[in-house]
Amino acid sequence: MLSLWRTLAPPVIVLAASSALAQTMTGLSRRSDWLLSPETYNATITAEDSGKTLHMQNGLIRRTFRLTPNAATVDIKNLMTGETVVRAVRPEAVLEINGKRVDVGGLEGQIEQAYLLTGWLDSSRSDPAAFQFAGYESGETKARFPYHRKRWGTDAPWPPPGRSLTLRFRRSSGGLTGIAVAIHYEIYDGIPLICKWLEIRNEGKSALRLNSFISEMLAVVEPPWALDPPGTWDRHNIHIESDYAFLGMTFASANKTTFWMADSSFTSQVDYGLTTPCLLECRPPMGPDVDLEPGEAFASFRTFELFYDSDDRERKALALRKMYRKVAPWVTENPIFMHLTSIEPDLVKSAVDQCVETGFEMIILSFGSGLNMETDDGAAIKRMKELADYAHGRGIELGGYSLLASRRISDEDDVINPATGTTGGAAFGNSPCLGSRWGIAYFKKIRHFLEKTGFDLLEHDGSYPGDLCASTTHPGHRGLTDSQWKQWETIADFYRWCRARNVYLNVPDWYFLSGSNKTGVGYREVNWSLPRDRQIILGRQNLFDGTWYKTPSMGWTFVPLVEYQGGGAAATLEPLSEHLDAYQAHLAQNFGSGVQACYRGIRLYDTDATRALVKKWVDWYKEHRAILNSDIIHIRRPDGRGLDCMLHVNASLREKGMLMVYNPTPGPVTETISVPLYYTGLTEHVRIREKEGMTGTFKLDREGRIDLTVTVEGGSHTWFLVE
């Protein structure tokens, strides 16, 4: 029930760090806030000082290069806060080729490492042993790989608009000649984000080996300090992430290339031990140790550097989600799917028909269904194609599950533990090496299956987790030191191939920047065997927590229509018609968060009443799909003791916001919620409508908030549209 007046009687839910959400920077207005008005910040690359200096900027961040006597980054300025990010000059990259370490670019002669004066640059020197600057080109950004949107999602341009810059380097003496090095940068419109990677081309007459590389090295200002080194240092207010990521369902756990190092040359730092982690290095943890024959080229992973304008958790999360939508727009595709536990043709066709009736859009032939995507059996592939054709004829996409890692193949094909010289000890115990004969054949079989059946989705479980392999007999890698890089290349190339073919990718790992669409929202699998009432509250906690650093479309959750990992009748929804209250609770909180669930079972409904319930929620979700897939402001985490709520916001839509409120308690609850509406873009008044009921007008306070009094019946929910 909506109250159109303020009241002091009910308790008020207070949002932590509320002022930071409403206004994070002094003098910030909605017109200048890039999160609300990104269109005003366009990327440019300009030269000055008779061509000695280059600026790459977009009004939010500026990276400045000095081009003489060698090329180097001499300044990174956070234009949103006025902060200088770097304190000293470092090479643009560092290579180890044929066992010899050599810098790419860079300047020598800086007097003090704590700060850099412009005057010092005029007397700087170039290390004659380094690769020397040989020219640059600038232009438009380019797509990392082909992509065009197939399903419902954000109409984001690909590649993301912006400007590109390439600095070229060569070495004319001291060995390692005949090698061309290109350092690539991209800066994008409307976001404080820079991308960097390097390319090495062997233009000589003999093979070379790239043992290792550092593709980014920044001497960053020291973070807030303690005279005695603390157990953990304050982190720099920068997000660093690359597409060389694995073994994690969060960006933090999957990050394998970001290293914050001590800088012993920085002798004026506060810490007496010179251990402050203020030197950023972006590099692989091992290798790549790859050979380049004459005429061959090597491209590194890409590092994305996102600069924050605030310490506020929600604002930083909003910026991060904006980054994923910008540089990986496929993550906004968010089909409504069912996890079907059978490949029996009649059951598959019945599930297709039920999806049509209720508005579901995709079926995944799940684990335990009997699907084998590794098959060479032409008759089996033909049967799967017939099912896909039936689904397509009814407008439903069909895909399936395949397990890659976390299983044993053989002594010959599994990864070899470098510590023992035998199998075992991998991330998941035993795992096949992607460079083994089995691994090479596996990807050929999966590609063949997808091509021949026309499947629209691959749920790829146990994706490559970064295992090292000490085998010297696998055809896909030479030995230990190149095994990680070669296996990552294999999986990343496969996912890019899938992306180009618009094969949707559910991957329980952080492969978004390599083309995957979705990973787990974050839940403990065995919790789905708990009693239904506990699943519901735990599920909503997962939704709240799992949408801080992912958009709603980037995560999946779970609904056990049939028993899953035990729990018996108390844990399952079947028979569906006998548990409509629990079924509706799952539907309401999943669709209400914008997060799709794996509805796992053999059917979506069993009676007309069940069908009507499912269709009602699907129809409601599709009516409000744009706002429900927009950013979430986290207001109150579910605790089972009172109301919990989250707010969807999008300043570019007619529906500027949607507030979802849930009451898990047995009786009705009335509370006044302080609703932060800054990110709706509205400034004076807002219209609020509860469900399909009456509309009220509220005046926003100075922080862009309103006090909204709500009443929610026990074990129920409600929602409010903001216009």
CORWO-V201395 format. One record per residue. N is the residue number from 1. PHI is phi in whole degrees, -180 to 180 (NA if undefined). D_LAST is the distance of its C-alpha to the last C-alpha in Angstrom with 1 decimal. Layout:
n	phi	d_last
N	PHI	D_LAST
N	PHI	D_LAST
This chain:
n	phi	d_last
1	NA	17.8
2	-99	15.1
3	-105	16.5
4	-97	15.1
5	-141	17.6
6	-83	19.0
7	-141	22.2
8	-99	24.9
9	-71	26.6
10	-70	24.9
11	-66	25.3
12	-108	22.6
13	-80	22.0
14	-102	22.7
15	-87	21.6
16	-62	24.6
17	55	24.7
18	-64	21.4
19	-67	22.3
20	-68	23.0
21	-68	19.6
22	-74	18.1
23	-156	20.7
24	-90	23.5
25	-129	25.7
26	-60	27.1
27	79	25.6
28	-68	22.8
29	-120	19.9
30	-63	16.8
31	-71	18.7
32	-102	21.6
33	-76	20.1
34	-65	21.1
35	-70	18.6
36	-105	15.8
37	-131	18.0
38	-68	20.8
39	-66	21.8
40	-86	23.7
41	-118	26.2
42	-107	28.8
43	-77	31.9
44	-141	35.3
45	-129	38.9
46	-132	41.3
47	-109	45.0
48	-150	46.8
49	56	50.1
50	56	52.0
51	86	50.3
52	-78	51.1
53	-130	47.4
54	-121	44.3
55	-116	40.7
56	-113	38.0
57	-152	34.7
58	-143	31.0
59	86	30.1
60	-113	29.2
61	-142	32.5
62	-136	36.0
63	-113	39.0
64	-115	42.3
65	-115	45.5
66	-97	49.0
67	-106	51.1
68	-143	54.6
69	-76	57.0
70	-146	54.8
71	-93	51.1
72	-162	49.0
73	-75	45.6
74	-113	46.3
75	-164	42.8
76	-128	39.3
77	-115	37.0
78	-81	33.6
79	-72	32.2
80	-76	29.0
81	-115	31.3
82	84	34.5
83	-79	36.4
84	-88	39.4
85	-90	39.3
86	-103	42.9
87	-114	46.1
88	-156	48.8
89	-87	49.6
90	-134	50.2
91	-60	51.1
92	-74	48.3
93	-163	49.7
94	-132	52.7
95	-119	54.7
96	-119	57.5
97	-123	59.5
98	51	62.9
99	81	62.9
100	-112	62.5
101	-89	59.5
102	-146	58.4
103	-81	55.6
104	-116	53.5
105	71	53.1
106	105	52.9
107	-133	54.7
108	-115	57.3
109	106	58.5
110	-67	55.6
111	-75	57.3
112	-125	54.7
113	-92	52.2
114	-84	49.8
115	-159	48.6
116	-127	49.3
117	-92	50.6
118	-59	50.3
119	-62	54.0
120	-67	55.0
121	-67	53.7
122	-67	56.3
123	-108	59.1
124	-72	57.5
125	-123	59.5
126	-107	58.9
127	-69	60.5
128	-64	62.9
129	-83	62.6
130	-83	58.8
131	-64	57.3
132	-103	57.0
133	-62	54.3
134	-126	55.1
135	137	52.2
136	-147	48.5
137	-135	46.1
138	-130	42.5
139	-177	40.1
140	-85	36.9
141	-68	35.7
142	-126	37.1
143	-68	36.0
144	-69	37.6
145	-163	38.1
146	-67	36.9
147	-161	33.5
148	-143	31.3
149	-69	28.3
150	-111	29.3
151	-110	26.6
152	-59	22.8
153	-178	21.7
154	-77	20.3
155	-81	21.9
156	-88	23.4
157	-69	26.7
158	-132	29.9
159	-72	31.7
160	-63	29.1
161	-62	29.7
162	166	31.8
163	-129	35.4
164	-116	38.4
165	-139	41.6
166	-124	44.9
167	-100	47.8
168	-110	51.1
169	-136	54.1
170	-142	57.7
171	-130	60.8
172	-104	64.1
173	-152	66.5
174	77	67.2
175	84	66.5
176	56	63.3
177	-83	63.6
178	76	62.3
179	-119	58.8
180	-104	55.8
181	-117	52.7
182	-121	49.3
183	-104	46.5
184	-105	43.1
185	-135	39.8
186	-133	36.4
187	-127	33.6
188	-110	30.1
189	-67	27.6
190	76	24.6
191	-156	25.8
192	-79	28.7
193	-136	30.7
194	-127	34.3
195	-116	36.2
196	-142	40.0
197	-157	42.8
198	-124	46.5
199	-135	48.8
200	-123	52.6
201	-122	54.9
202	-86	58.5
203	-103	60.4
204	-88	63.7
205	-107	66.6
206	-133	66.3
207	-70	63.8
208	-134	61.9
209	-121	60.1
210	-88	56.8
211	-72	57.2
212	-158	54.1
213	-155	51.5
214	-120	49.1
215	-89	46.4
216	-147	44.7
217	-140	46.4
218	-127	44.7
219	-86	46.4
220	-92	43.3
221	-57	43.4
222	-69	44.4
223	-76	41.7
224	-50	41.9
225	-117	45.4
226	-131	47.8
227	-61	51.5
228	-101	52.4
229	-56	50.5
230	-78	47.9
231	-63	47.6
232	-136	44.4
233	-88	43.3
234	-61	39.9
235	-86	38.2
236	-69	37.4
237	-84	33.7
238	-136	33.8
239	-104	32.9
240	-118	35.8
241	-151	35.7
242	-123	37.8
243	-84	38.0
244	-89	41.3
245	-136	39.8
246	-169	41.0
247	56	41.8
248	-178	38.4
249	-106	35.0
250	-132	33.4
251	-64	33.8
252	-69	35.9
253	-73	38.4
254	-89	38.7
255	-73	39.3
256	-118	42.9
257	-121	43.2
258	-101	42.0
259	-127	44.8
260	-97	44.7
261	-109	48.4
262	-74	50.6
263	-126	52.0
264	-69	55.7
265	-75	56.0
266	-89	53.5
267	-81	56.2
268	-99	54.5
269	-68	51.6
270	-68	51.4
271	-69	52.4
272	-65	56.2
273	-82	56.3
274	56	54.3
275	-108	52.1
276	-59	48.6
277	-78	46.5
278	-127	45.5
279	-122	46.7
280	-85	44.2
281	-126	45.9
282	-111	44.3
283	-160	46.9
284	-72	47.6
285	-69	49.3
286	-151	52.3
287	74	53.6
288	-80	52.6
289	55	56.4
290	-104	56.2
291	-94	58.9
292	-121	58.4
293	-77	61.1
294	-53	61.8
295	91	59.0
296	-86	56.5
297	-128	53.2
298	-126	51.1
299	-119	47.4
300	-80	46.0
301	-66	42.7
302	-106	39.7
303	-106	38.4
304	-108	34.9
305	-118	34.5
306	-108	31.0
307	-103	31.1
308	-88	28.8
309	-112	27.6
310	-159	27.3
311	-93	28.9
312	-66	25.8
313	-61	25.7
314	-67	22.0
315	-66	21.8
316	-64	25.0
317	-66	23.7
318	-61	20.6
319	-64	23.3
320	-65	25.5
321	-63	22.9
322	-62	22.2
323	-62	25.9
324	-64	26.3
325	-64	23.7
326	-77	25.6
327	-98	29.2
328	-142	28.9
329	-63	26.2
330	-63	27.8
331	-70	26.4
332	-83	23.0
333	-68	24.7
334	-144	24.0
335	-69	25.9
336	-87	26.1
337	-130	29.8
338	-116	32.6
339	-98	35.6
340	-91	38.6
341	-99	41.8
342	-151	44.2
343	-110	45.4
344	-62	47.4
345	-53	46.6
346	-65	46.0
347	-69	43.5
348	-64	41.7
349	-66	41.5
350	-63	40.3
351	-65	37.6
352	-59	36.6
353	-63	36.5
354	-67	34.4
355	-62	31.9
356	-62	31.6
357	-65	31.3
358	-100	28.4
359	100	26.6
360	-64	28.0
361	-121	28.7
362	-153	31.6
363	-123	34.7
364	-109	36.5
365	-75	40.1
366	-82	40.2
367	-61	43.0
368	87	45.5
369	-82	44.9
370	100	48.2
371	-70	46.7
372	-130	48.9
373	-82	47.4
374	-93	50.6
375	-69	52.8
376	-102	55.3
377	-73	56.0
378	-62	55.3
379	-68	55.2
380	-66	52.5
381	-65	50.4
382	-63	50.9
383	-65	49.7
384	-69	46.5
385	-65	46.0
386	-63	46.4
387	-69	43.7
388	-64	41.4
389	-63	42.3
390	-63	41.5
391	-62	38.1
392	-63	37.3
393	-63	38.6
394	-106	35.9
395	81	33.1
396	-113	33.2
397	-85	34.1
398	-133	36.9
399	-150	38.1
400	-155	40.2
401	-103	41.2
402	-143	44.0
403	-98	45.4
404	-106	46.8
405	-86	47.7
406	57	48.6
407	-150	51.5
408	-99	55.2
409	-106	56.8
410	-170	60.3
411	-62	62.3
412	-77	62.4
413	-109	58.7
414	-76	56.9
415	-66	56.1
416	-99	59.1
417	-68	58.5
418	-66	60.0
419	-78	61.1
420	-117	63.2
421	76	63.9
422	-131	62.8
423	-73	59.8
424	96	57.5
425	84	55.5
426	-79	52.6
427	-55	48.9
428	-113	49.0
429	89	52.8
430	-118	53.9
431	-159	52.2
432	-70	53.3
433	-83	53.7
434	-70	51.6
435	-96	54.6
436	-78	57.1
437	-62	58.4
438	-64	56.3
439	-62	53.2
440	-64	53.9
441	-67	54.6
442	-57	51.4
443	-68	49.1
444	-63	51.2
445	-68	50.9
446	-66	47.1
447	-62	46.6
448	-61	49.1
449	-61	47.4
450	-64	44.0
451	-67	45.5
452	-77	47.6
453	-88	45.2
454	76	42.0
455	-58	40.1
456	-100	36.5
457	-145	36.2
458	-127	38.4
459	-97	37.8
460	-105	40.2
461	-84	41.2
462	58	43.3
463	-62	42.6
464	-54	45.0
465	-99	44.9
466	89	46.9
467	-61	50.3
468	-84	53.3
469	-137	56.3
470	-91	59.8
471	-64	61.3
472	-112	63.5
473	-115	63.9
474	-73	60.4
475	-71	60.1
476	-91	56.5
477	-155	57.3
478	-84	60.4
479	-173	60.3
480	-66	58.3
481	-72	57.0
482	-106	55.3
483	-69	54.2
484	-69	50.8
485	-63	49.9
486	-65	51.3
487	-69	49.6
488	-63	46.2
489	-58	46.8
490	-62	47.6
491	-71	44.4
492	-67	42.1
493	-62	43.8
494	-65	43.3
495	-66	39.6
496	-67	39.3
497	-62	41.3
498	-61	38.9
499	-63	35.9
500	-63	37.6
501	-92	38.2
502	62	34.7
503	-81	36.1
504	-68	33.3
505	-123	34.5
506	-93	34.0
507	-135	36.1
508	-77	36.4
509	-166	37.0
510	-93	35.2
511	-106	36.0
512	-58	32.5
513	-74	33.9
514	-104	36.7
515	123	34.6
516	-75	33.7
517	-97	30.2
518	-153	29.9
519	-134	31.8
520	-63	31.7
521	-67	28.8
522	116	31.6
523	-154	33.5
524	-94	37.0
525	-58	38.3
526	-68	40.6
527	-66	37.8
528	-79	37.0
529	-101	40.4
530	-79	39.4
531	-56	38.6
532	-55	35.3
533	-65	33.8
534	-73	34.5
535	-57	33.2
536	-66	29.7
537	-69	29.3
538	-61	31.1
539	-61	28.9
540	-72	25.7
541	-63	27.4
542	-60	28.2
543	-65	24.6
544	-65	23.5
545	-72	26.5
546	-83	26.5
547	-113	23.1
548	-73	23.9
549	-114	25.9
550	-132	24.9
551	-70	21.8
552	-55	21.1
553	-77	22.9
554	-86	26.0
555	-126	27.1
556	-116	28.4
557	-118	29.2
558	-144	31.6
559	-138	32.1
560	-83	35.8
561	-63	36.1
562	-112	39.8
563	-59	41.8
564	-134	41.2
565	57	43.8
566	91	45.1
567	102	43.7
568	65	44.9
569	-63	43.3
570	-69	41.3
571	-103	39.4
572	-110	38.7
573	-94	36.5
574	-72	39.2
575	-66	39.9
576	-60	36.2
577	-66	36.4
578	-92	37.8
579	-136	35.0
580	-65	31.8
581	-65	30.4
582	-69	30.9
583	-60	29.9
584	-65	26.5
585	-61	26.0
586	-62	26.6
587	-60	24.4
588	-65	21.5
589	-80	21.8
590	-72	22.7
591	-65	20.0
592	-68	17.5
593	-95	18.6
594	83	18.8
595	-97	22.6
596	-82	25.0
597	-113	28.1
598	-83	31.7
599	-81	32.2
600	-98	36.0
601	171	38.3
602	-109	39.9
603	-160	37.3
604	-96	33.6
605	-151	34.6
606	-125	37.8
607	-139	37.0
608	-63	34.8
609	-65	32.8
610	-66	32.2
611	-60	31.3
612	-63	28.7
613	-64	27.2
614	-63	27.0
615	-64	25.6
616	-58	22.9
617	-75	21.5
618	-65	22.1
619	-61	20.3
620	-63	17.3
621	-61	17.4
622	-67	17.9
623	-64	15.0
624	-116	12.6
625	-60	15.2
626	-63	13.6
627	-72	11.1
628	-71	14.0
629	-95	16.4
630	-85	14.6
631	-63	15.8
632	-108	16.2
633	-100	16.4
634	-88	19.2
635	-97	19.0
636	-144	21.9
637	-75	24.5
638	-61	25.9
639	-132	29.2
640	81	29.9
641	-106	30.2
642	-165	26.8
643	-64	23.1
644	-128	21.8
645	-158	18.4
646	-141	16.6
647	-124	13.1
648	-89	12.1
649	-136	10.4
650	-164	10.4
651	-69	9.8
652	-91	11.2
653	-103	8.9
654	-69	6.4
655	-82	5.2
656	-74	5.3
657	-160	6.9
658	-141	9.0
659	-98	11.5
660	-104	14.8
661	-127	17.4
662	-125	21.1
663	-122	24.0
664	-85	27.4
665	-83	29.5
666	-69	31.5
667	-114	30.1
668	-66	26.8
669	-130	25.2
670	-116	23.2
671	-143	21.9
672	-103	19.6
673	-103	17.7
674	-83	17.0
675	-101	13.7
676	-82	13.9
677	-110	10.6
678	-55	12.8
679	-81	12.4
680	-79	8.7
681	83	10.3
682	-79	8.5
683	-123	11.6
684	-114	11.9
685	-130	9.3
686	-132	6.0
687	-102	5.2
688	-119	6.5
689	-128	8.3
690	-89	11.5
691	49	12.9
692	-102	13.4
693	-87	13.9
694	-72	13.0
695	-107	9.8
696	-123	10.3
697	-110	9.6
698	-125	10.7
699	-96	12.5
700	-76	12.7
701	-84	16.3
702	-63	18.4
703	-95	17.7
704	76	13.9
705	-117	13.9
706	-133	13.3
707	-99	15.8
708	-118	14.6
709	-89	17.5
710	-128	17.7
711	-125	20.7
712	-126	21.5
713	-66	24.7
714	-60	27.4
715	62	27.4
716	-132	23.9
717	-158	20.3
718	-154	16.8
719	-145	13.2
720	-132	9.8
721	-91	6.5
722	-114	3.8
723	-131	0.0
